[in-house]
């Protein structure tokens, strides 16, 4: 077991030191996500497949109905195991150095032991040059310390993003983790439908059916389009992007607009070095939201309120 450090810890997470482990975890989340996609009751914008930051790692957002009752899945980054639970049984596999092929086969075998028999499309998504799970025989490292630090960063960022939810009364997503893009995200909606994106596939049509402003944390690496960012970052974007957004003040001097990604990026190294990292995250998110909502003509008076309104005890 990795000892759980102080809740306020914001550890270093240099990409170069754990990129192999990052890939292994990405493939673990893809297996969980594809299971949710196959079995969980659908929600708009694919929210039924996005994971939630849990007390030990990343967990399925909803229990999945099965013949043996309910199934939940968790990528445990404290005890370093992929855990499956039904109402009657629990199964787990250790997170260790191995090939993605071996990971995939053991994962399906454990599901089968629990009576969950599914077929998953074996091709990873939103990664450049994907190798099918059942053909990826390259040895993959697993650095338990790096995986645990990644969870610490997710926990800190998720807590900061959660504090922004109270001031917005329009439609907004939970703070959740997308297994395709491998990022933590929180999204606000204007309430209006968005123009359809030219050439968008079914996944993106559903994800961006309405106008959004989104923030989150990405550990860095290569995007689906092959754009590399060599460090972990906080990000913010508007879709569709209103004119003038990329020239707006992002609220933190170290943040800048990356035209390759169409997003504002704020280096995580700057956040963790600040006296109050959560306050820096909030300043970045609030400034980029104000810019996107104002320039995009959102009805801010109807969508916003002061924080802390529903305080009555029950």
Backbone torsions as a table, in degrees:
resi	resn	phi	psi	omega
1	UNK	NA	138.2	174.5
2	UNK	-87.6	128.5	-177.7
3	UNK	-64.4	133.8	-179.5
4	UNK	-80.6	119.7	-177.9
5	UNK	-80.6	-176.3	-179.5
6	UNK	-57.2	142.1	-177.8
7	UNK	-58.8	-26.7	-177.2
8	UNK	-86.3	5.1	-175.4
9	UNK	-70.1	136.6	175.2
10	UNK	-124.7	86.2	-172.4
11	UNK	-74.9	163.3	170.6
12	UNK	-66.8	151.2	177.7
13	UNK	-147.4	59.1	-178.3
14	UNK	-65.4	126.1	-173.1
15	UNK	-56.8	-44.0	-173.8
16	UNK	-60.5	-25.9	-175.5
17	UNK	-84.7	-9.5	-178.4
18	UNK	-144.2	21.3	-173.9
19	UNK	-62.4	-34.7	176.7
20	UNK	-65.2	-42.9	176.7
21	UNK	-66.3	-38.3	176.7
22	UNK	-56.9	-44.5	179.9
23	UNK	-63.9	-42.2	179.7
24	UNK	-60.8	-44.0	178.4
25	UNK	-65.8	-37.2	177.9
26	UNK	-59.3	-44.1	180.0
27	UNK	-67.7	-34.8	174.7
28	UNK	-60.9	-46.3	-179.4
29	UNK	-66.1	-31.4	178.5
30	UNK	-67.3	-38.2	176.8
31	UNK	-62.8	-44.5	178.2
32	UNK	-63.8	-46.3	-178.3
33	UNK	-61.8	-40.9	178.9
34	UNK	-67.1	-31.8	175.1
35	UNK	-65.5	-44.2	176.8
36	UNK	-62.6	-40.9	179.3
37	UNK	-60.7	-36.4	-177.9
38	UNK	-79.5	-31.0	-166.5
39	UNK	-120.8	-26.3	-172.8
40	UNK	-80.3	147.0	175.4
41	UNK	-59.3	132.7	-172.4
42	UNK	-71.6	147.6	172.6
43	UNK	-127.6	159.4	180.0
44	UNK	-61.1	149.8	175.6
45	UNK	60.9	23.0	177.6
46	UNK	66.9	22.8	-177.3
47	UNK	-65.3	-23.0	179.1
48	UNK	-68.7	-13.6	-178.8
49	UNK	-104.1	-8.9	-177.7
50	UNK	-81.0	140.9	-177.4
51	UNK	-85.8	162.6	177.0
52	UNK	-117.0	144.4	173.8
53	UNK	-69.2	126.3	-175.7
54	UNK	-115.3	-179.6	-179.9
55	UNK	-65.3	-16.8	-179.8
56	UNK	-126.1	-6.1	-177.7
57	UNK	168.2	-118.7	179.0
58	UNK	-129.7	129.1	-173.4
59	UNK	-128.4	158.7	175.7
60	UNK	-62.4	143.6	-175.4
61	UNK	-78.3	-22.9	-178.5
62	UNK	-138.1	153.0	172.5
63	UNK	-75.1	139.6	-176.2
64	UNK	-96.8	124.6	177.7
65	UNK	-68.8	131.7	177.9
66	UNK	-136.5	174.6	178.0
67	UNK	-65.8	-21.8	-178.6
68	UNK	-101.1	21.8	-177.2
69	UNK	103.1	-139.4	-177.6
70	UNK	-102.2	145.4	178.9
71	UNK	-120.3	131.4	166.7
72	UNK	-126.2	156.8	-173.1
73	UNK	-128.5	140.5	179.0
74	UNK	-143.7	133.1	170.7
75	UNK	-92.5	99.0	-172.9
76	UNK	-85.4	110.5	-177.4
77	UNK	-101.6	12.5	170.7
78	UNK	-102.0	-51.5	177.2
79	UNK	-95.4	-3.2	171.2
80	UNK	59.6	66.5	177.6
81	UNK	-152.2	153.8	170.0
82	UNK	-99.4	115.8	-168.5
83	UNK	-111.8	136.1	176.3
84	UNK	-123.0	132.0	-178.6
85	UNK	-132.0	134.8	166.4
86	UNK	-115.2	-179.7	177.5
87	UNK	-64.5	-19.7	-174.9
88	UNK	-112.1	-29.3	-170.6
89	UNK	-140.8	159.5	174.9
90	UNK	-131.1	138.6	174.7
91	UNK	-134.6	150.9	179.0
92	UNK	-150.9	157.6	174.9
93	UNK	-131.4	138.3	-177.5
94	UNK	-71.4	146.9	172.0
95	UNK	-88.1	107.2	-176.6
96	UNK	-140.7	171.5	175.3
97	UNK	-65.0	128.2	179.3
98	UNK	-171.4	172.9	175.3
99	UNK	-80.4	158.3	174.9
100	UNK	-64.1	-35.3	177.1
101	UNK	-57.9	-47.8	179.8
102	UNK	-64.4	-40.7	177.1
103	UNK	-58.8	-48.4	-178.9
104	UNK	-59.8	-46.3	-176.6
105	UNK	-66.6	-42.2	179.5
106	UNK	-67.4	-37.5	178.9
107	UNK	-59.7	-49.6	-179.9
108	UNK	-65.7	-35.2	178.7
109	UNK	-65.2	-39.8	178.7
110	UNK	-67.7	-41.5	175.4
111	UNK	-58.8	-41.5	179.7
112	UNK	-62.0	-39.3	177.5
113	UNK	-60.9	-31.8	179.4
114	UNK	-86.8	4.4	179.1
115	UNK	82.7	14.5	179.4
116	UNK	-103.4	104.7	-176.1
117	UNK	-112.4	107.6	-178.2
118	UNK	-135.2	160.8	172.6
119	UNK	-113.5	126.4	179.4
120	UNK	-106.9	137.5	171.3
121	UNK	-62.1	119.7	-167.2
122	UNK	-84.1	17.4	-177.1
123	UNK	-105.8	122.5	175.5
124	UNK	-60.3	150.2	-179.5
125	UNK	-114.6	157.8	175.9
126	UNK	58.1	33.1	173.0
127	UNK	-129.5	144.9	177.5
128	UNK	-70.6	139.7	177.6
129	UNK	49.7	60.6	-176.3
130	UNK	-66.3	140.5	174.5
131	UNK	-108.5	125.9	179.6
132	UNK	-53.6	143.1	-178.7
133	UNK	-51.4	-44.1	-173.8
134	UNK	-81.5	8.2	173.7
135	UNK	-124.9	-0.5	-176.6
136	UNK	-90.5	89.0	-175.5
137	UNK	-99.9	6.5	178.3
138	UNK	-67.3	137.5	177.0
139	UNK	-64.7	135.1	-179.7
140	UNK	-118.3	132.7	179.5
141	UNK	-76.2	164.1	169.3
142	UNK	-140.1	110.4	178.7
143	UNK	-100.8	103.2	-175.3
144	UNK	-62.2	-37.3	179.2
145	UNK	-63.5	-43.1	179.0
146	UNK	-66.3	-40.8	178.7
147	UNK	-61.7	-40.4	179.4
148	UNK	-67.5	-39.7	177.1
149	UNK	-64.3	-38.0	176.1
150	UNK	-58.1	-45.5	178.0
151	UNK	-62.8	-40.0	177.0
152	UNK	-58.1	-44.1	-180.0
153	UNK	-64.4	-44.7	177.1
154	UNK	-58.1	-42.6	-178.8
155	UNK	-62.3	-45.2	179.5
156	UNK	-65.0	-44.2	-179.7
157	UNK	-67.2	-40.9	179.3
158	UNK	-62.2	-42.0	179.4
159	UNK	-62.7	-40.5	178.4
160	UNK	-65.4	-43.1	-180.0
161	UNK	-66.8	-34.4	179.1
162	UNK	-61.5	-32.8	-177.9
163	UNK	-68.5	-14.7	179.6
164	UNK	-85.2	-12.2	-171.9
165	UNK	-69.4	-33.4	-170.6
166	UNK	-66.6	-29.2	-175.7
167	UNK	-84.1	5.8	-176.5
168	UNK	-127.3	125.4	-176.9
169	UNK	-108.5	-0.2	173.0
170	UNK	-77.8	-175.4	177.1
171	UNK	-65.8	131.9	175.6
172	UNK	-147.1	153.4	-179.2
173	UNK	-80.7	163.5	162.3
174	UNK	-65.1	167.6	167.2
175	UNK	-81.0	114.2	-173.3
176	UNK	-145.2	171.9	-171.3
177	UNK	-118.2	122.6	-180.0
178	UNK	-93.1	125.1	-173.1
179	UNK	-80.0	-17.8	175.6
180	UNK	-75.0	-57.1	-179.4
181	UNK	-82.1	-11.0	177.8
182	UNK	58.7	52.8	179.9
183	UNK	-143.6	153.4	173.7
184	UNK	-85.4	138.9	-174.1
185	UNK	-145.9	150.8	169.2
186	UNK	-140.4	135.2	-169.7
187	UNK	-133.1	136.5	172.7
188	UNK	-109.9	149.0	-177.2
189	UNK	-119.2	141.7	176.8
190	UNK	-76.1	-24.4	-173.6
191	UNK	99.3	-4.6	179.9
192	UNK	-106.1	148.0	173.6
193	UNK	-67.5	148.4	178.4
194	UNK	-97.9	151.7	172.2
195	UNK	-59.9	143.5	179.9
196	UNK	-67.0	136.4	-179.5
197	UNK	-74.8	128.6	178.0
198	UNK	-59.3	129.5	177.2
199	UNK	75.7	6.4	-178.2
200	UNK	-68.5	140.6	175.0
201	UNK	-82.8	179.6	-175.9
202	UNK	-62.3	-35.7	-179.9
203	UNK	-63.7	-48.5	-178.3
204	UNK	-72.2	-31.1	176.2
205	UNK	-61.8	-41.3	178.6
206	UNK	-72.5	-41.0	-177.7
207	UNK	-64.8	-37.1	-174.3
208	UNK	-118.1	39.6	178.6
209	UNK	-70.7	-22.0	-178.4
210	UNK	-129.4	160.0	-179.3
211	UNK	-65.5	135.0	-176.8
212	UNK	-139.2	156.6	162.9
213	UNK	-127.2	128.2	-171.8
214	UNK	-131.0	144.4	175.3
215	UNK	-128.4	166.2	174.2
216	UNK	172.4	-168.0	179.6
217	UNK	-126.3	135.4	176.5
218	UNK	-130.0	131.0	-177.6
219	UNK	-74.7	-0.4	-178.9
220	UNK	91.8	176.0	-176.5
221	UNK	120.7	-147.5	-178.6
222	UNK	-107.6	132.1	175.0
223	UNK	-76.7	174.4	178.4
224	UNK	-59.6	-30.7	179.6
225	UNK	-84.6	1.6	179.0
226	UNK	87.1	6.5	176.6
227	UNK	-76.4	126.5	-178.5
228	UNK	-101.8	138.3	169.4
229	UNK	-123.8	123.1	-167.4
230	UNK	-91.3	16.5	178.7
231	UNK	-153.5	159.0	175.5
232	UNK	-70.1	145.4	-175.0
233	UNK	-143.5	153.3	159.8
234	UNK	-88.7	148.4	-177.9
235	UNK	-135.7	161.0	173.9
236	UNK	-151.2	138.9	176.7
237	UNK	-151.0	161.9	173.4
238	UNK	-120.5	137.9	178.5
239	UNK	-138.3	117.9	-4.2
240	UNK	-69.1	154.1	-177.7
241	UNK	-81.4	120.8	-179.7
242	UNK	-75.5	151.8	176.8
243	UNK	-55.8	136.2	179.1
244	UNK	91.5	-9.8	-176.0
245	UNK	-63.1	-44.2	-175.2
246	UNK	-68.2	-18.0	176.8
247	UNK	-93.4	-0.7	-175.5
248	UNK	-72.0	161.5	176.3
249	UNK	-77.7	117.8	-178.6
250	UNK	-82.7	5.8	172.7
251	UNK	87.6	-18.6	179.4
252	UNK	-133.1	128.5	-172.4
253	UNK	-58.6	-32.1	-176.0
254	UNK	-79.0	-9.1	-179.6
255	UNK	-83.8	146.2	178.7
256	UNK	-148.9	161.8	-178.8
257	UNK	-88.0	129.6	177.1
258	UNK	-103.0	107.2	-176.2
259	UNK	-67.6	-20.9	178.4
260	UNK	-66.2	-39.3	-177.4
261	UNK	-97.8	-17.9	-175.0
262	UNK	70.2	36.6	-175.9
263	UNK	-142.3	152.8	164.2
264	UNK	-79.1	137.7	177.8
265	UNK	-122.3	137.5	176.4
266	UNK	-125.1	114.3	-177.8
267	UNK	-57.3	132.4	176.9
268	UNK	-60.9	-31.8	179.3
269	UNK	-58.8	-35.3	177.2
270	UNK	-69.2	-41.4	-179.9
271	UNK	-61.4	-51.5	-174.4
272	UNK	-67.6	-23.2	179.8
273	UNK	-81.8	-11.0	-176.6
274	UNK	-76.5	152.5	176.5
275	UNK	-59.0	-32.7	179.2
276	UNK	-133.5	86.4	-176.8
277	UNK	-57.2	-40.3	-178.7
278	UNK	-62.7	-36.6	178.9
279	UNK	-66.1	-35.8	177.6
280	UNK	-65.6	-43.3	177.8
281	UNK	-60.5	-45.7	-179.8
282	UNK	-62.3	-41.8	179.8
283	UNK	-61.6	-41.6	178.7
284	UNK	-63.9	-47.5	-177.8
285	UNK	-67.4	-42.8	-178.1
286	UNK	-65.5	-41.2	-178.9
287	UNK	-67.3	-43.3	-179.1
288	UNK	-70.6	-34.3	174.2
289	UNK	-63.7	-48.3	-179.1
290	UNK	-57.7	-42.8	-179.6
291	UNK	-63.9	-49.6	-177.7
292	UNK	-65.2	-41.6	-178.3
293	UNK	-69.5	-40.5	-179.8
294	UNK	-68.9	-49.7	-179.3
295	UNK	-66.8	-28.8	-179.9
296	UNK	-87.3	0.3	177.3
297	UNK	70.5	31.1	176.8
298	UNK	-69.4	151.2	176.5
299	UNK	-82.2	78.3	-172.9
300	UNK	-64.4	-34.3	-179.9
301	UNK	-60.8	-35.6	-180.0
302	UNK	-82.9	-25.8	-172.3
303	UNK	-93.8	-16.9	-172.2
304	UNK	-118.1	157.3	171.8
305	UNK	-152.1	165.7	174.6
306	UNK	-68.3	146.9	-179.6
307	UNK	-68.1	154.6	171.7
308	UNK	83.8	16.1	-176.3
309	UNK	-67.0	-53.2	-173.4
310	UNK	-82.7	71.9	-171.5
311	UNK	-100.0	2.8	-176.7
312	UNK	-64.4	132.8	178.0
313	UNK	-80.7	148.9	179.1
314	UNK	-123.5	NA	NA
